[in-house]
Amino acid sequence: MVENRPWLTLLAHVVLTFGVALVAFPVWIALVASTHEPSTFLSGVVPLWFGDNAYDSYATMLSAGISTSGAPPVSGMLFNSMVMAILIAVGKIAISLTSAFAIVYFRFPFRQAAFWMIFITLMLPVEVRILPTFEVVAGLGLLNSYAGLTIPLIASATATFLFRQVFLTIPDELTEAARIDGAGPLKFFKDILIPLSRTNIAALFVILFIYGWNQYLWPLLITTDDGSYTIVAGIKRMAEVAEADPQWNFIMATAVMAMLPPVLVVLLMQRLFVKGLVETEK
């Protein structure tokens, strides 16, 4: 028998409401700060309600940027971040799908050793190998380019492991049936494996898109031209102004606009994202 404890339900709702408020409070502060004059924050008092400067803050950042901070218009930085995030997500998924397909369905020497070599690269993120990676990218002339922003970040051992586990759950009878029907490896991969992995691909795309969008250290290191800045690196450059006070209303307006694309991606792909995570757990 399930006991009815209203006080326990009330306590759970209070705790959850407090948690949501705690997470949402910095977002609220950023949104409010973007609507005030720059001088409002120099006094050290943070307002908790909207001001009258919202249109000027967002219009200035979208169209002109801040010349004193070396910050270009946000529209260009948003475009660079969008291209970078999409290329990283699509590239990681494509490479991981094909590598997992080769490891699971092809028989070649040292197949398991190849998989574990891929998996061990989890211990070598870009932050660990950033100096040699920068030297290679600079030597190839890829600074201030989309190729330089994305290629060093495309490989993904986590996605390879996920797709390998998904492919291992597919019955051998399906593989035999495809072979009997005359389907070659590429046709089997394209017509059977990819459709069966659709929800997993969607879940990974959301995660990897946000991963690419939030990249900070690598874009900050290899972009020196303001036309190549990404939005996250641009916010950092705006906050560190030499011999001047940061214009927090513009910085917060940029931060608010930087949050919108990842939120939209999560909302648009929420159903497939949740379904993909649930199926992955199975």
C-alpha positions as CSV (number, residue, x, y, z in Angstrom):
1,M,0.0,0.0,0.0
2,V,1.3,3.4,-1.0
3,E,1.2,5.9,2.0
4,N,-0.3,9.3,1.3
5,R,2.1,11.9,2.8
6,P,1.1,15.4,1.6
7,W,3.9,17.0,3.6
8,L,6.5,14.9,1.8
9,T,5.1,16.0,-1.6
10,L,5.1,19.6,-0.5
11,L,8.7,19.3,0.7
12,A,9.7,17.8,-2.6
13,H,8.1,20.6,-4.6
14,V,9.7,23.2,-2.3
15,V,13.2,21.7,-2.9
16,L,12.7,21.4,-6.6
17,T,11.4,25.0,-6.8
18,F,14.4,26.2,-4.9
19,G,16.7,24.3,-7.2
20,V,15.1,25.8,-10.3
21,A,15.3,29.3,-8.8
22,L,19.0,28.8,-7.9
23,V,19.9,27.7,-11.5
24,A,17.7,30.4,-13.1
25,F,18.9,33.3,-10.9
26,P,22.2,34.0,-12.8
27,V,20.2,33.9,-16.1
28,W,17.8,36.4,-14.7
29,I,20.6,38.7,-13.5
30,A,22.2,38.6,-17.0
31,L,18.8,39.4,-18.6
32,V,18.2,42.3,-16.3
33,A,21.7,43.6,-16.6
34,S,21.4,43.8,-20.3
35,T,18.6,46.4,-20.0
36,H,20.4,49.0,-17.9
37,E,23.0,51.7,-18.5
38,P,26.7,50.8,-18.1
39,S,27.0,53.2,-15.2
40,T,24.4,51.3,-13.2
41,F,26.8,48.5,-12.3
42,L,29.8,50.7,-11.5
43,S,28.2,51.6,-8.2
44,G,28.4,48.0,-7.1
45,V,24.6,47.6,-6.7
46,V,23.0,45.0,-8.9
47,P,19.4,45.8,-9.9
48,L,16.8,43.0,-9.9
49,W,14.3,44.5,-12.4
50,F,14.5,45.6,-16.0
51,G,15.7,49.0,-17.1
52,D,15.0,51.1,-20.1
53,N,18.1,50.4,-22.2
54,A,17.2,47.0,-23.6
55,Y,16.7,48.0,-27.2
56,D,20.0,50.0,-27.4
57,S,22.0,47.2,-25.8
58,Y,20.8,44.5,-28.1
59,A,20.7,46.7,-31.3
60,T,24.2,48.0,-30.7
61,M,25.7,44.5,-30.2
62,L,23.9,43.0,-33.2
63,S,24.8,45.7,-35.6
64,A,27.9,47.5,-34.6
65,G,29.6,45.8,-31.6
66,I,31.9,47.6,-29.2
67,S,34.9,49.2,-30.9
68,T,36.6,50.1,-27.6
69,S,36.6,46.4,-26.5
70,G,37.6,45.1,-29.9
71,A,34.3,43.2,-30.1
72,P,32.8,42.8,-33.5
73,P,29.0,42.7,-34.0
74,V,27.4,39.7,-32.3
75,S,25.7,38.5,-35.5
76,G,29.1,37.6,-37.0
77,M,30.3,35.9,-33.8
78,L,27.0,33.9,-33.6
79,F,27.4,32.8,-37.2
80,N,31.0,31.6,-36.5
81,S,29.9,29.7,-33.4
82,M,27.0,28.2,-35.3
83,V,29.2,26.9,-38.1
84,M,31.8,25.6,-35.6
85,A,29.2,23.8,-33.5
86,I,27.5,22.2,-36.5
87,L,30.7,21.1,-38.1
88,I,32.0,19.6,-34.9
89,A,28.7,17.8,-34.2
90,V,28.2,16.5,-37.7
91,G,31.9,15.6,-38.0
92,K,32.0,13.7,-34.7
93,I,28.9,11.7,-35.5
94,A,30.1,10.8,-39.1
95,I,33.5,9.7,-38.0
96,S,32.1,7.8,-35.0
97,L,29.5,6.0,-37.0
98,T,31.9,4.8,-39.6
99,S,34.6,3.8,-37.0
100,A,32.1,1.9,-34.9
101,F,30.7,0.2,-38.0
102,A,34.2,-1.0,-39.0
103,I,35.0,-2.2,-35.5
104,V,31.7,-4.2,-35.1
105,Y,31.1,-5.6,-38.6
106,F,34.5,-6.1,-40.1
107,R,37.0,-8.7,-39.2
108,F,40.6,-7.5,-39.3
109,P,43.8,-8.0,-37.2
110,F,44.0,-6.1,-33.9
111,R,40.3,-5.0,-34.2
112,Q,39.9,-4.8,-30.4
113,A,43.2,-3.1,-30.0
114,A,42.1,-0.5,-32.4
115,F,39.0,0.1,-30.4
116,W,40.9,0.5,-27.2
117,M,43.4,2.8,-28.8
118,I,40.4,5.0,-29.8
119,F,38.9,4.7,-26.3
120,I,42.2,5.7,-24.6
121,T,42.1,9.0,-26.4
122,L,39.5,10.1,-23.7
123,M,42.6,10.8,-21.5
124,L,43.9,13.2,-24.1
125,P,41.4,16.1,-24.5
126,V,42.4,19.1,-26.5
127,E,43.5,21.0,-23.3
128,V,46.2,18.4,-22.6
129,R,47.6,18.4,-26.2
130,I,46.9,22.1,-26.9
131,L,50.5,23.2,-27.6
132,P,51.4,20.6,-30.2
133,T,48.0,20.9,-31.7
134,F,48.4,24.6,-32.0
135,E,51.8,24.1,-33.6
136,V,50.4,21.8,-36.2
137,V,47.4,24.0,-37.0
138,A,49.6,27.1,-37.3
139,G,52.1,25.2,-39.5
140,L,49.3,24.2,-41.9
141,G,48.1,27.8,-42.1
142,L,44.7,27.1,-40.5
143,L,44.6,29.9,-38.0
144,N,41.5,32.1,-38.2
145,S,39.6,29.5,-40.2
146,Y,36.7,27.1,-39.7
147,A,39.0,24.2,-40.5
148,G,41.4,25.2,-37.7
149,L,38.4,25.7,-35.3
150,T,36.9,22.3,-35.9
151,I,39.3,19.6,-37.2
152,P,41.3,19.2,-34.0
153,L,38.0,18.7,-32.1
154,I,36.2,16.3,-34.4
155,A,37.4,12.9,-33.2
156,S,35.2,11.5,-30.4
157,A,36.0,8.3,-28.5
158,T,32.7,8.7,-26.5
159,A,30.5,8.7,-29.6
160,T,32.5,5.8,-31.1
161,F,31.8,3.8,-27.9
162,L,28.1,4.7,-27.9
163,F,27.6,3.6,-31.5
164,R,29.6,0.5,-31.0
165,Q,27.2,-0.5,-28.1
166,V,24.2,0.3,-30.3
167,F,25.5,-1.8,-33.2
168,L,26.2,-4.7,-30.8
169,T,22.5,-4.8,-29.8
170,I,21.4,-5.3,-33.4
171,P,20.5,-9.0,-34.0
172,D,22.7,-11.1,-36.2
173,E,19.6,-12.3,-38.0
174,L,19.1,-8.8,-39.5
175,T,22.7,-8.8,-40.8
176,E,22.2,-12.3,-42.4
177,A,18.9,-11.2,-43.9
178,A,20.5,-8.2,-45.5
179,R,23.3,-10.3,-46.8
180,I,20.9,-12.8,-48.3
181,D,19.0,-9.9,-50.0
182,G,22.2,-8.9,-51.7
183,A,22.9,-5.8,-49.6
184,G,26.5,-4.8,-49.5
185,P,28.3,-3.2,-46.5
186,L,27.6,0.4,-47.5
187,K,23.9,-0.4,-48.3
188,F,23.5,-2.2,-45.0
189,F,25.1,0.8,-43.2
190,K,23.0,3.4,-45.0
191,D,19.6,1.7,-45.1
192,I,19.6,-0.3,-41.9
193,L,22.1,0.9,-39.3
194,I,21.7,4.6,-39.7
195,P,17.8,4.5,-39.5
196,L,18.0,2.3,-36.4
197,S,20.5,4.7,-34.8
198,R,18.4,7.8,-35.6
199,T,17.4,8.6,-32.0
200,N,20.9,8.0,-30.7
201,I,22.3,10.3,-33.4
202,A,19.8,13.0,-32.4
203,A,20.8,12.7,-28.7
204,L,24.4,12.9,-29.6
205,F,23.9,15.9,-31.9
206,V,22.4,17.9,-29.1
207,I,25.2,17.1,-26.7
208,L,28.0,17.6,-29.3
209,F,26.4,20.8,-30.6
210,I,26.5,22.3,-27.1
211,Y,30.0,21.0,-26.6
212,G,31.1,22.8,-29.8
213,W,29.2,25.9,-29.0
214,N,30.7,26.3,-25.5
215,Q,34.3,25.8,-26.7
216,Y,36.4,28.6,-25.1
217,L,40.1,27.9,-24.8
218,W,40.8,26.6,-28.4
219,P,38.9,29.4,-30.3
220,L,40.5,32.0,-28.0
221,L,44.0,30.6,-28.9
222,I,43.7,30.3,-32.6
223,T,41.5,33.3,-33.6
224,T,43.3,36.7,-33.8
225,D,41.1,38.3,-36.4
226,D,37.9,39.8,-35.1
227,G,36.1,38.4,-38.1
228,S,36.8,34.8,-36.8
229,Y,35.8,35.3,-33.2
230,T,33.3,32.9,-31.7
231,I,30.7,34.2,-29.3
232,V,32.1,32.6,-26.1
233,A,35.6,33.9,-26.8
234,G,34.1,37.3,-27.8
235,I,32.5,37.6,-24.4
236,K,35.8,37.0,-22.7
237,R,37.5,39.7,-24.8
238,M,34.7,42.1,-24.0
239,A,35.1,41.6,-20.2
240,E,38.8,42.2,-20.2
241,V,39.2,45.7,-21.4
242,A,42.5,47.5,-20.9
243,E,42.4,51.0,-19.2
244,A,38.6,51.1,-19.2
245,D,35.6,49.8,-17.3
246,P,33.7,46.9,-18.8
247,Q,30.4,47.8,-20.3
248,W,28.3,45.2,-18.5
249,N,25.1,45.9,-20.3
250,F,26.6,45.0,-23.6
251,I,28.5,42.0,-22.2
252,M,25.3,40.6,-20.6
253,A,23.3,41.3,-23.8
254,T,25.8,39.2,-25.7
255,A,25.7,36.5,-23.1
256,V,21.9,36.3,-23.3
257,M,22.1,36.0,-27.1
258,A,24.8,33.4,-26.8
259,M,22.4,31.2,-24.7
260,L,19.6,31.2,-27.3
261,P,20.9,28.9,-30.0
262,P,21.7,26.0,-27.6
263,V,18.3,26.4,-25.9
264,L,16.5,26.3,-29.3
265,V,18.4,23.2,-30.3
266,V,17.4,21.4,-27.1
267,L,13.8,22.5,-27.4
268,L,13.5,21.5,-31.0
269,M,15.1,18.1,-30.5
270,Q,13.9,17.4,-27.0
271,R,11.7,14.4,-27.9
272,L,14.4,12.6,-29.9
273,F,17.0,13.6,-27.4
274,V,15.1,12.0,-24.5
275,K,14.2,9.0,-26.5
276,G,17.8,8.5,-27.6
277,L,19.1,8.7,-24.0
278,V,16.4,6.2,-22.8
279,E,17.3,3.7,-25.6
280,T,20.9,4.1,-24.9
281,E,20.3,3.1,-21.3
282,K,18.6,-0.1,-22.5
